[in-house]
Amino acid sequence: MRIAFAGTPQFAAVALQAVLAAGHEVALVLTQPDRPAGRGMKVQISAVKAMAQARGLAIAQPTGLKLDGRYAAEAQAAHEALQRVRPDAIVVAAYGLILPAWMLGLPRWGCLNIHASLLPRWRGAAPIQRAIEAGDRESGITIMQMDSGLDTGACLLMRSIPIEADDTSATLHDRLAPLGGALIVEALQRLPGGELPATAQPSNGVTYAHKIEKHEAVLDWRAAAATLQRRVRAFDPFPGATLSDRGQVLKVWRAVHCEGRGAPGEVLSTLPGPLRVACGDGALELLELQRPGGRRVPAHQAFPGAAPAVGQHFPLPAD
């Protein structure tokens, strides 16, 4: 097929590579504009753009896609580019922009989205993180025929994988990304022959994976320890769960829930033994931390000065 591909992060780059390896012609790649990122706020290109440049593919980076919107000139240029290449299908993976009606109706086989959840569970921006945070036993990939709603289109293909007890968003992402690439290749192969009936999503079981906000990273010790352990895993690598210790913000990268009782945020035991903190239910043992400007280290290496004292209280986040 002649394909237009719309995506931005590494998850999408893996799918783009799979589409190219399968022999499809990728006539145009749409990706987010270059933006400052990282500690030095240097302008960076997306993973998809990097791959497209390496393969010599045509690239468009509109800031918006509404023909009558704020970025109408950029949208019109993207519209004209897509009309010139006349794609049979548009493959979308974590693009970051809502596709308008003109784009949904442009290709012969429509727009196919690679979504990292088992729809209708976890529609929205952060399905991998929310699945781990919620304690789901499984995740997966859905290939969806896009419509005007937010991840509401009919399902074409679906595959599930288990969420392991030690999975973080990073490790689950790295298992889902190649599955997404494999399924979109299968969908593109089977779609023209009518082998992929579209199945409407059921109305029950709908959940929304809202975008992760930085304020969520602050550990609220009033929650159950098991809940906080899942949040630590869900927020790795972004934004990273945090706690405040005597005026410094530390990131918590690994923790396990355990038995313990005390006021939420109270240090129950400390280094050189286990560093355990009371929660609303049970306690959280902190295993891997990171100080500002430092690297991830075992908890006993994270306090070059005085370790937190038994009876000390880590602050609760402001309500």
ZITA-V897128 format. One record per residue. N is the residue number from 0. RES is the residue in one small letter. SS is DSSP state (2 for helix, 1 for strand, 0 for the rest). PSI is psi in whole degrees, 0 to 359 (NA if undefined). D_FIRST is the distance of its C-alpha to the first C-alpha in Angstrom with 1 decimal. Layout:
n res ss psi d_first
N RES SS PSI D_FIRST
N RES SS PSI D_FIRST
This chain:
n res ss psi d_first
0 m 0 157 0.0
1 r 1 120 3.8
2 i 1 142 5.9
3 a 1 139 9.7
4 f 1 130 11.8
5 a 1 116 15.4
6 g 1 170 18.0
7 t 0 301 21.3
8 p 0 187 23.2
9 q 2 323 23.0
10 f 2 317 21.5
11 a 2 325 18.4
12 a 2 323 18.5
13 v 2 318 18.4
14 a 2 319 15.2
15 l 2 317 13.6
16 q 2 319 14.9
17 a 2 319 13.5
18 v 2 317 9.8
19 l 2 318 10.6
20 a 2 332 12.6
21 a 0 355 10.1
22 g 0 6 8.4
23 h 0 150 5.3
24 e 1 115 6.2
25 v 1 102 8.3
26 a 1 338 9.8
27 l 1 139 12.5
28 v 1 126 14.5
29 l 1 134 17.1
30 t 0 166 20.1
31 q 0 152 23.8
32 p 0 154 26.3
33 d 0 137 28.4
34 r 1 154 31.4
35 p 1 141 34.7
36 a 1 164 34.8
37 g 0 179 36.9
38 r 0 321 40.7
39 g 0 359 40.9
40 m 0 42 38.6
41 k 1 147 36.8
42 v 1 128 33.6
43 q 1 149 30.7
44 i 0 158 26.9
45 s 0 162 24.5
46 a 2 324 23.0
47 v 2 318 19.5
48 k 2 319 20.8
49 a 2 317 22.5
50 m 2 318 19.5
51 a 2 319 17.5
52 q 2 318 20.6
53 a 2 331 20.9
54 r 0 2 17.4
55 g 0 32 18.1
56 l 0 152 15.4
57 a 0 139 16.3
58 i 1 138 18.1
59 a 1 140 19.7
60 q 0 61 22.5
61 p 0 144 23.9
62 t 0 332 26.9
63 g 0 165 26.2
64 l 0 1 23.8
65 k 0 124 26.4
66 l 0 340 26.8
67 d 0 20 30.5
68 g 0 194 31.1
69 r 0 327 32.9
70 y 0 45 29.9
71 a 2 322 29.0
72 a 2 318 28.6
73 e 2 321 26.1
74 a 2 319 24.2
75 q 2 321 24.3
76 a 2 319 23.0
77 a 2 320 19.9
78 h 2 312 19.5
79 e 2 322 19.7
80 a 2 317 17.3
81 l 2 322 14.6
82 q 2 325 15.6
83 r 2 318 15.4
84 v 2 341 11.8
85 r 0 65 10.7
86 p 0 146 7.8
87 d 0 327 6.1
88 a 1 154 7.6
89 i 1 122 10.2
90 v 1 129 11.2
91 v 1 132 15.0
92 a 1 109 17.4
93 a 0 50 21.1
94 y 0 314 20.4
95 g 0 357 24.0
96 l 0 145 23.6
97 i 0 131 23.6
98 l 0 125 20.8
99 p 0 172 22.5
100 a 2 323 21.9
101 w 2 328 20.4
102 m 2 322 17.5
103 l 2 324 17.1
104 g 0 2 17.0
105 l 0 310 14.8
106 p 0 156 11.1
107 r 0 315 10.6
108 w 0 12 10.0
109 g 0 195 12.4
110 c 1 125 13.1
111 l 1 124 13.1
112 n 1 136 16.1
113 i 1 106 17.1
114 h 1 134 20.9
115 a 0 56 23.5
116 s 0 173 25.8
117 l 0 87 26.3
118 l 0 143 26.1
119 p 0 7 28.3
120 r 0 131 30.3
121 w 0 54 29.9
122 r 1 151 27.9
123 g 1 196 28.1
124 a 0 333 28.2
125 a 0 58 29.8
126 p 2 325 29.0
127 i 2 312 29.6
128 q 2 317 33.0
129 r 2 328 34.2
130 a 2 317 33.5
131 i 2 315 35.7
132 e 2 323 38.3
133 a 2 350 38.6
134 g 0 24 39.1
135 d 0 148 36.2
136 r 0 339 36.0
137 e 1 159 32.2
138 s 1 197 29.0
139 g 1 193 25.4
140 i 1 136 21.8
141 t 1 129 20.5
142 i 1 119 16.9
143 m 1 139 17.8
144 q 1 112 16.5
145 m 0 144 18.1
146 d 0 194 20.9
147 s 0 350 23.7
148 g 0 176 25.8
149 l 0 97 26.1
150 d 0 40 24.0
151 t 0 358 25.0
152 g 0 168 21.7
153 a 1 146 21.2
154 c 1 135 20.3
155 l 1 318 17.5
156 l 1 150 18.3
157 m 1 135 21.4
158 r 1 140 23.1
159 s 1 154 26.6
160 i 1 152 28.5
161 p 1 150 32.2
162 i 0 117 33.7
163 e 0 159 36.3
164 a 0 333 39.7
165 d 0 11 39.4
166 d 0 137 35.8
167 t 0 174 35.5
168 s 2 326 32.6
169 a 2 313 31.7
170 t 2 322 31.7
171 l 2 319 29.9
172 h 2 316 27.2
173 d 2 342 26.8
174 r 2 330 26.3
175 l 2 326 24.0
176 a 2 310 21.6
177 p 2 330 20.3
178 l 2 320 20.2
179 g 2 318 18.0
180 g 2 317 15.5
181 a 2 320 15.8
182 l 2 324 15.4
183 i 2 326 12.3
184 v 2 317 10.6
185 e 2 318 12.4
186 a 2 317 11.4
187 l 2 330 7.6
188 q 2 321 8.7
189 r 2 337 11.4
190 l 2 313 10.6
191 p 0 333 9.5
192 g 0 6 12.7
193 g 0 24 14.9
194 e 0 0 15.9
195 l 0 84 16.0
196 p 0 138 18.9
197 a 0 127 19.5
198 t 1 120 22.9
199 a 0 143 25.0
200 q 0 140 26.6
201 p 0 154 30.4
202 s 0 339 32.9
203 n 0 153 35.0
204 g 0 11 34.3
205 v 0 128 32.8
206 t 0 158 33.6
207 y 1 130 32.6
208 a 1 84 32.0
209 h 0 150 33.7
210 k 0 140 33.1
211 i 0 124 35.5
212 e 0 147 38.5
213 k 2 327 40.7
214 h 2 337 43.8
215 e 2 340 42.5
216 a 2 336 42.9
217 v 1 121 46.7
218 l 0 125 48.0
219 d 0 103 50.1
220 w 0 350 52.7
221 r 0 343 53.7
222 a 0 165 50.5
223 a 1 148 50.6
224 a 2 321 50.2
225 a 2 323 47.3
226 t 2 317 45.5
227 l 2 323 46.1
228 q 2 318 44.9
229 r 2 323 41.5
230 r 2 321 41.3
231 v 2 315 42.0
232 r 2 320 39.0
233 a 2 328 36.8
234 f 0 18 37.6
235 d 0 112 36.9
236 p 0 347 35.6
237 f 0 138 35.7
238 p 0 0 38.2
239 g 0 120 40.5
240 a 1 146 43.3
241 t 1 156 46.6
242 l 1 159 50.3
243 s 1 129 53.2
244 d 1 105 56.1
245 r 0 48 59.1
246 g 0 354 57.2
247 q 1 143 54.1
248 v 1 121 50.7
249 l 1 145 49.3
250 k 1 142 45.9
251 v 1 116 45.9
252 w 1 338 43.1
253 r 1 135 44.5
254 a 1 158 47.1
255 v 1 148 48.2
256 h 1 150 50.2
257 c 1 179 53.6
258 e 0 149 57.0
259 g 0 155 59.1
260 r 0 137 60.9
261 g 0 182 61.9
262 a 0 140 61.2
263 p 0 126 57.5
264 g 0 355 56.9
265 e 1 133 60.1
266 v 1 117 60.0
267 l 1 326 61.3
268 s 1 156 61.4
269 t 0 178 60.6
270 l 0 148 60.2
271 p 0 1 61.0
272 g 0 196 60.3
273 p 0 139 57.3
274 l 1 102 56.5
275 r 1 139 56.4
276 v 1 133 56.1
277 a 1 143 57.1
278 c 0 182 54.6
279 g 0 330 55.1
280 d 1 113 54.8
281 g 0 199 55.3
282 a 1 160 54.7
283 l 1 124 52.0
284 e 1 122 52.5
285 l 1 125 50.9
286 l 1 325 49.5
287 e 1 127 47.4
288 l 1 169 48.0
289 q 1 123 47.3
290 r 0 160 49.8
291 p 0 129 48.8
292 g 0 358 47.8
293 g 0 198 48.0
294 r 0 170 45.6
295 r 0 128 45.1
296 v 1 159 48.2
297 p 1 151 50.1
298 a 2 323 52.3
299 h 2 346 55.5
300 q 2 357 54.3
301 a 0 355 53.3
302 f 0 82 56.9
303 p 0 337 58.7
304 g 0 226 61.5
305 a 0 133 62.8
306 a 0 158 60.7
307 p 0 140 60.5
308 a 0 148 63.8
309 v 0 133 64.3
310 g 0 343 64.9
311 q 0 150 62.9
312 h 1 123 60.4
313 f 0 137 56.9
314 p 0 150 56.5
315 l 0 147 54.7
316 p 0 151 52.0
317 a 0 139 53.3
318 d 0 NA 52.6
